[in-house]
Amino acid sequence: MLNVPNTLTLLRIVAIPAILIALDNGRFGLAFALFIAAGVTDGLDGGIARMTNTRTDLGAYLDPLADKGLVVSLLIKLTLLGMVPGWVLTIILTRDIVCITGYALLFFLTGERIEVRPSLVGKLATVLQLAGVATSLLVLYEPSTDGAIPQEAIFAAAASATAVAGVQYVARGLAWYQARPA
C-alpha cells in the first residue's frame, strides 16, 4: 500500500498544515514554494503509478482527498487574508458539500457506490482554483505582481466552472439513481 505514489500523496497532505503555518507566520515565500512542491508531487504521483502499474485503492481515495484538502484549506486561509473574494469560497464550498452529501445519500439509499469521475468542466474548475491560489500566494510573496495577474478574473472563472461542474455532478447522480432497477 505504501508505495512511491502513495508516499508522494501523503507528503502533499503533510504540506497542507505546513503551508498554512507558513502563511500564519508571514513566510509567504516558503508557503509559495511548498505549494509549488505539492503541485509537483500531484503530477508525479499519478504518472509514477501509471508508469509502474502501482495504482492502489488507497491512492485512488487519498489523491483527490489531498487535492481537495490543499485547495479548500488554502482558499479558506486566503479568504481570511483578504486575497480571495468570499463569494468565490462560498460557491466552491457549496459545490463540494452538495457533491459529498449527494454521494453519501446515494450510497445510503442504494448501498452501491457511484463511480466518481471528474467532468471536463470539473477538471477546468480545479485548474482555475489552483491558478487562483497560486497567483494569490505569489502576490503575497511578491506584492509588486499585484495587478499584473488578473486574479479576480481567474477566481470568477473558477467559481463559474465550479458551479457548472456541480450542476453536472448532481445531474449525473440523479440520472444514475433513476436508471437503477426499481
N, C-alpha and C positions, 0 to 999 in steps of 0.2 A: 504494500500500500504506500509506503513512504519512499517513493522513487524520486528522481530528479524533478520531473514536472510538478509533482505534489509539494515537494520541498520549496520550489520557487513560488508556488501559490501561497504556501504558509508564510514565506518571507514577505509577500505582498500584504498579507493580513497583519503581520507584525509591524509593517511600515505604517499602518494607519495611525495607531497611537503616537508613534514617533513623529509623524508629520504634524499631528495636532499639537503635541507638546512643543515642537519647534515653533509653530505659529504662536502658541501662548507665550513663548519666551522671546518673541520678536526676531527669531532666527530664520528670516524669510528665505535666505539663500539655501540654507540647509533643507527647509521644507520643500522648496522647489526641486532641489537635487534628489531628495528622497522620492518625490512624486515621479520624477523622470525615471528613476531607478525602478520604481514599482511598475511603471508602464513598460519598461524593458522586460521585466520578469513576466508580465502578462503576455507579451509577444513570444517570449521564449518557451513558456511552459506548454502552450498548445502545440507549437511547432515541434518541440522535442518529443512530446507524447505521440504525435502523428508519425514522425520520422522513425522513432524507436519502437513503435507499437506498444507503448506502455500506458495507454489510456486506462483509467480506473473509474469505478463508480464514485469513489471518494472525490477524485479530481473533477468529475462531472458536476458534483454539488459544490465543492469548495471554490472552483474558479469563478462562477457567477456570483457567489456569496462574497468573495474577495473584491470583485469588481464593484458590486453594488455597495458594499461597506465602504470602500475607498471613496467612491463618488458622493454618496449621500452624506457621509461624515464631513467631507470637505465642503460640500455645498452648505451644510448647516453652519459650520465654523465660519466660512467666508460670508455667509449672510449676516451672521452676528458681527463680523468685522466691517460690514457695510459694502462688501465687494460684489455681492450677488443680490439682485432685487428679490424681495420677499415673495412676490407673486410667482417668480420662477421656481423657488424652492417649494412653494405650495403645490404647483402643478406637478412637479416631479414626485414629491412625496405622495400626493393623492393617487397618481397613477400606480405607484409601487404598492401602496396599501390596498387599492382596489384589486390589482392583479394577484397579490399574495392571498388576500381574503377570498377572492373568487376561486383560486386554485384549491385552497383548503376546503371551501364549501363544496366544490365539485367532488373532491376526494371523499368528503364526509357523506355526501348524498349517494355516491356510487361505489365507493370502496376501490375505485380504479384511479390510476394516475393518468392525467392528460399529458401528452408529450409537450414539453416546453421547448419551443423553438423561437428564437427571435425573428421578427419580421425584418425586412429590409429597412423599413422606416424606424423600427426599434433599434437596429444597429446604427443608423444615422443619428438617432437621438443620443445614443451612448457616446458616439464620436463627438458630437457637438457639446455634450455635457463635459466630457473630458477636455475639450478645447477651451471651453469657458473656464473651467477650473485652472487649467494650465496658464491661461492668459492672466487670470486674477492673481495667481501665485507669482507670475513674472512681474506684474505691476507692483505687487508688494515688495518684491526683491529689488526691482529697478524702476522706481517711480517715474523716471523720465520716459518710460514706454507708455505711460498712461495717455490715452488719446490716439496713439499710433495704431492700436489694435481695436477694432470695433467690438468691444466686449458686450455692450448692450445688444447689438445685433446677433452676436453668437448665442447669447442666453435666450433671446427671443426666439431664434430658430430652434434652439434646443428644447425650449418649453413647447413650442408648436409641434415639433416632431414627436415629443414625448406624449402629448395629448392624442395625436393621431394614432400612435402606436398603441396607446391604452385602449382606444376605441376598437382597434383591430383585435387586440387580445381578448377583450370582452366578447366581441362578435364571434371570434374563433371558439371561445369556451362555450358560449351559448349554442353555437351550431354543433359542437361536439356532443353536448348534453342532449340536444333534441334529436340527434341522429342515432342515439343509442336505442336498442330494442326496449320496448315498454316492459 
